[in-house]
Each structure stands twice: as C-alpha cells, then as structure tokens.
Amino acid sequence: MNKDNRIQATWRWPALLGLNLLAAALLASWLLPATRALWDAADLWLFQSLNGSLNHYPLWDWFWALTSLRPSDALIGGLMLSLLLHTRWAFRTGELRPALFTFIALLVVLLVVRVVFSKLVTLLGWQHESPSMQVPGSFHLSGAFPELERLFELKDRSSRSFPGDHASVLLLWGLFMALFSRGWKLAVSLALVVLFMLPRLVAGAHWLVDVAVGGLFIALVSFAWGYCTPLAGHIARGLEWACQPLWAPLQRLPLINRLQVVSPQHTPQSGAPQSS
C-alpha cells in the first residue's frame, strides 16, 4: 500500500486524543447519576415511540419484521460495501483496494475492542436486557410473525443488549465514509447509518444507550486506535499481500472482472490530498 495515498492509517495525535476523550465522556455521561436519568428517560421515550408504532398497520409491521432478520443484515452489508467500492462515491479507482483493506482492518480492530469492552461490561455489571424484555406491554415481532421467527430468528430481544454490535459496525463505516464523502454524499452516508440502526430500536432489541453509548463508544475507540495510529495500515498491508495471488484469477472471471476493485489498480499520485 502506497504511503502517499490519502487513506493511509498513521499517527494523528490530535484526533487520537480527541476521539478517546469523546468516547470516555460519552460513557461517563451514561454512568454518572447526574446525567444517567436523562439517558434513562430518553431510552424509555424512544422505545415507547418506536415500538408503539407497531401493531396498527400490517404493512408497517411487516417492514420492520423483515428488516429485523439476518438476511436483511447481509443486504445492508452488501450496500455498505457497494458504496465503499463505488468510484463515484468516496474513492477513486486507484484507492479502492486501500479503502477496502483499511476498512477490513478497522473491523479487525473493532472486534478486539468489542471483546475487551464486553468483558469489562460484564465484570462491572453494566449489562442489561432489551427493552422488549423489560417494558410491560411491548409489542414483540417474534410473536406476531412466528414463521419468520422459526426460519430466521427475529432480532427483537436479547438478554445482553449492551453494547450494540450491529450499531458499532454501522457507526464505524459511517466514521470512515465521513472522512472521504462530501456534500449530499456525506448526508446520504450518515442517513443510511441511522436508517439501518432503526430496526433493532423499533423491534425492541436495543435501548438507545446500547447504540448511542455502547455502539458509538466501540466505534470511536476502534477508529481512534485503528486509523489514527499505524495499526490498521499494518493490518491492511498484510491483507493486501495475502490477497495478491487472488487478483489475476478474479480478473479472468466473467462479471467479477468488471468490478473496479478487481481491475488492475493504479497507484494514487503523491500529490493526492492527505486526510486529516
């Protein structure tokens, strides 16, 4: 991976410090009694507003039931990957592979951060159940759509809902894309993050804090230590080296060889602007 490309993970001390402080402040706002009451009130209000919209219109219920399934997560992942690898969205042709490998590297960092943070959450007793398991009168999509529940398992409940894993990945993607998207493309990228987090909130699988505190904390720390240090760069270069033998065979496959990320890549010019 060329060190001159603008996607390079490297030491960015102000961002590293700022992101970690923001993550710490966010977590502290939930833990401190003075502000915990505000989070609790927001949790209950949002859940009752979103979950309360169910059980009135069948098509509305079907929509949220379908978007709460694992196959929908796969479709969302495909869309996120498509935008990441779209040459008219955030990255130029020669930047596609560095962008792809850097984001995969950030996901590796996120996995480590998530495991460590989850153990800390359990140790300190911060874990809790989903709102659908705690709030009386909650509407359960799994009960309303038993066939979908039997085939795919609807994501509308969890005995360990903090932090939001699904949200942390979406938020990490949003942070990464926000660095390189501008104007309406930035707005669309961020709007998609919010939209894709909604099914878990509407179904009652997560409280607001699971997403806005737990998920965002993991995303911020992962991005800080992955992208604002050389860590993700080292992982990305290792992944790129390991995948070198795959490109030539992929370039001979019909349809696959039309993907820009598979085509021979041109090294970005040394004058490309650096991301800060």
Secondary structure, DSSP 8 states (H G I E B T S, - for coil): --TTSTT-----HHHHHHHHHHHHHHHHHHHSHHHHHHHHHHHHHHHHHHHTTSSS-HHHHHHHHHHTSHHHHHHHHHHHHHHHT-TTTT--GGGHHHHHHHHHHHHHHHHHHHHHHHHHHHHHT-----GGGTSTT---HHHH-HHHHHHH------S---S-HHHHHHHHHHHHHHHH--HHHHHHHHHHHHHHHHHHHHHTS--HHIIIIIIHHHHHHHHHHHHSSSHHHHHHHHHHHHHHHHHHHHTTSTTGGGSTTTS------TTS----
